[in-house]
Amino acid sequence: MSFLSASLLAQTIDDHIAWMAAWTRAAFYERQDHTAHAGSLPIPESFTAWRSDAAKTLQDQPALDKLTGLYDQLHRIARLVVLKAPEGMPVTAADYDAVAAKYEELITGLRRMERALATAESGLDTLTGLRSRSGMRDDLTRELSRFLRSGKPFCLALMDIDYFKKVNDTYGHENGDRVLSATANHISRSLRPFDDAWRWGGEEILLCLKEADLPIGQLVLERVRAGLEKLPIKLHDGREMNITASFGFVAAAKDSTIDDLLVKADKALYAAKANGRNRVEAAVVAD
């Protein structure tokens, strides 16, 4: 993240905090004195400047589009709320809550982006907070070398959220992002401190279970799977839903390569989905 982009992002957060305070004053108090109109408050332009700069280095980032949507929605709702309030009267509490909820969602998203970009050099995925694929192969190569040197086992696992396309189609991509983020948070909490997780792509996540043979790997993944099945995920409109995930995994062998392990984990994941989903399958390894 460039210094300019980081500075603009911090500026747009500060500007929106100041904007919300000014809008609240105008909507509740100054309107009654006919001295100001909350709907005419200038919209913070620092967001547009940051969005334009960030797009140069963060190509095809759904998080940027989501934040732009939240920005547009916040200021559209804020104007409409003020316009429909009787002249000289404050906005209703319900209308204020609608603006405040959208404001909090935007600020939360901006701060999450700020944290993710601040640690971009370490290869974190913006949406999930998991590691991205950029440094994955180097990490796995080091783990395979450690195994070959010390004999300490490890497992690679691929997990896929079941029917994730249906989630997007039914509830929208914004709620799909919520499901993916909640799933990643659950995995981060459920894995052992020394295990690793990367966003493999889309709704797939790659797990490296260190010092784990097949039985230990099965236990760890079953714990993650069972906990995810029970996890209530709050959607944008306040409703909750539950999801499941399928897991395929393989234990490293002396003749393993990274590509070989990934292929075997992927085949095991395919078997888990073919056998009914919401299950953990170990790779079939020939003697």
Number of C-alpha atoms within 10 A of each C-alpha: 16 12 8 12 21 16 13 20 25 17 17 21 20 14 16 20 16 12 17 18 11 14 24 18 16 24 25 19 19 19 21 15 12 12 10 17 21 25 19 12 16 10 13 19 12 19 22 15 14 19 19 13 17 21 14 9 12 15 9 9 13 15 18 21 13 16 20 16 12 19 21 13 16 20 19 13 17 26 18 13 20 25 14 10 15 10 13 17 16 20 22 13 9 10 17 18 11 14 23 16 12 18 21 15 16 23 19 14 18 20 14 17 19 19 14 21 22 14 15 15 10 13 18 22 19 23 20 22 21 23 21 21 18 14 13 17 12 11 13 16 13 11 19 22 11 14 18 16 9 9 14 15 20 23 24 25 29 28 28 25 22 18 13 19 14 11 18 15 11 11 14 14 15 15 19 21 20 17 25 21 19 18 23 22 14 16 22 18 11 17 18 12 9 9 16 20 23 24 23 19 11 10 21 19 23 27 22 23 24 20 15 20 16 17 10 15 24 21 13 16 25 17 14 20 22 14 14 23 13 12 16 14 20 15 17 14 8 8 9 11 13 12 18 20 25 26 32 28 33 28 23 24 16 10 7 12 14 14 10 13 20 18 16 22 27 23 20 25 27 19 20 24 20 10 13 10 20 22 20 26 25 23 22 12 9 4 3
